[in-house]
Amino acid sequence: MKANNKHGFAQRKNQHYLYKVWCWMKSRCYNQNDTSFYNYGKRGISVCDEWKNNPKAFIEWCSENGWKSNLVIDRINNDGNYEPSNCRFVAKAESNVNQRIRKDNTSGYRGVHYRKKYNNWIARIQVNGKRIELCWEKTAKEAAMIRDKFIMQQRLPHKLSFPNIIDGGAD
């Protein structure tokens, strides 16, 4: 028995990769059992009407807007929906840089985590697919400031924890 498949993208044998991306995108936004639902659908992130029930429209938009197999879909505004005006294709590393501070972040700063075992805060950053531990400090703020300084010195595209502070004394 053949499933009703109007667009032809879902056939297992010849499944289009962007059809999988479309399925994952919808699942994150609408499937409460998806492990990513908390960070997407529960926050109110949705898929625009143009794409929601039309994988062909999504795949065509992707093909016309720079999709390549080594790129991932990225929402420019992390609080915005999946829609043509808010989506782009970037390298995975750039997409990782564009992430928001999660609600379960206990430090309140990007890339800073508490290490209970050592009773201190660690600042980390990922560059070219490698995680770098920058420092272990007594306070989260100190660790975040060191991380920001590293980002500025290395001219990295990562978001800063203190974007309004201009570093006049960088070594």
N, C-alpha and C positions, 0 to 999 in steps of 0.2 A: 504494500500500500504506500503510495507516494504522498508526502505532505504537500499541502497547498503552499506554494512558494512563488509569489508573483514576481519578485525581483531577481531570483536566481543566485543571490549571494550566500545563502545559508547552506547550500549543498556541501556536505562534509568533504567530498572528494576534491572539489575545486573552491573551497571556501575562501573568499577574499579576506585578506588580513584586516582591511579597514572595516569589514563587517564585524569582526571580533572586537575591534576598538569601539564601534557603535554599541555593541551588546554590553561591553564592560562599562561604558559611559552611562548607559541607561540603568544598569544594575546598581552602580554606585549611588545613583540618584533616587531610585524607586524601589529597590529590593531591600526590605528591612533585614533580611538574613545575610546580606552581603557584608563582609567584614569592614568595608570602607563606607558603608551607609552612614555611620556616625559622623564622618568628616564631610559628607556630601549632602545626601537627602535630608538628614536630620537637621542640617544647617540651612535648609531651604534651597539648596542648589538644584536646579532642574535643567532639562534639555528643552530648547526652543521648539515651538510647534512645527516649524519647518523640518526639523530633523527627528523629532520624537518617534514618529511612526513611519518614517520614510528613510530607510538606510540608503537608498539610491541617491537621494538628495544630499545626504551627509557625505557619501563617498565621492560624489561629483564635486562638492565644495572642497573636500580635502585635495582632490587631484588638481583642482584649479588654484589652490592656495598654498602650494609649496610642500605638500607631503612627500616624504621620501622614507624608505624603510628604516633608516637609522635615526629618525626623529620621532618625538612623541607629541601628542596634543597637549597644549598648555593653555589654561585660562589666564589671560592677562591680569584681570582683577580676580583674585582668589575668592572674593565674596560674590562674584557674578556668576551667571548661568553659562551653560554650554550653548553658545549662539555665535553666528558668524562674526559679529563685531567684537566678541570677547575671546576668540580662540585664535591660536597660531600654532605653528609647528617649530619645535626647538629641540636641541640635543638634550638628552636625559639630564646631564649635569646642570644645564641652564634651568630646566624645569625644577630641579631640586632646590636651586637658589631662590626660586620664586614662591616658595612655600610660606605659609603664615605660621605664626606662633600658635601651637596647638593649645587647647584648653587644659590639657593634662600636664602642661609644662609647669613645673614647680618653681622655676627660677624667675620666670617673667621675661627672660632674655633669650635671644636666638642662640642656639648652639651651646647653651650652658646647662649642665645637669649636676644634680647633687649625688655624691658618692658616699653613701651612709657608712660603708666599710672603713673609709678613710676620713670621714667627717670633714669633707671639703667639697668645693665646687670645681668641676672640670669644664674647660672651654675646648670645644672641638670644632673642626671645620672639614668639609670634604672638598678636595681639589683634585681634578682629573681622576675621579673615581677612587681616590685614596683618602681615608680618614686620618686627619692629623690631630693629635692631642697637643694643644698649645700651652696649657698651664693647669695647675691645681692651686686654687686660692681659697682663702678663708671665707670670702663673701662672693655671692653671685655677681654683684656689681663689678668687683675687681676683675673677675674672670671675663665678664662681658666686655669691659673696657680693653682688656688685652686682646680679645678676639677682634674687636673693631679696629684696633691699631694695626693688627696683622693684615686685616682686609685692606685697609688704606695703604699700608706700606707695599703690599704686593699688587695693588691695583686690581683686586678681584671684584667680580660683579655681585658678590653676595650682599644681602641686605644687612644693614647695621642695626645694632640695638640702640645706639644713640646717634641717629642721623642728623640731628640739629647741632651737634657739637663739632666745631671745626678744629682739627688737630693742628695746633701751631708749633708743637714741639716734637714732632715725629723724628726719630733718629734716622 
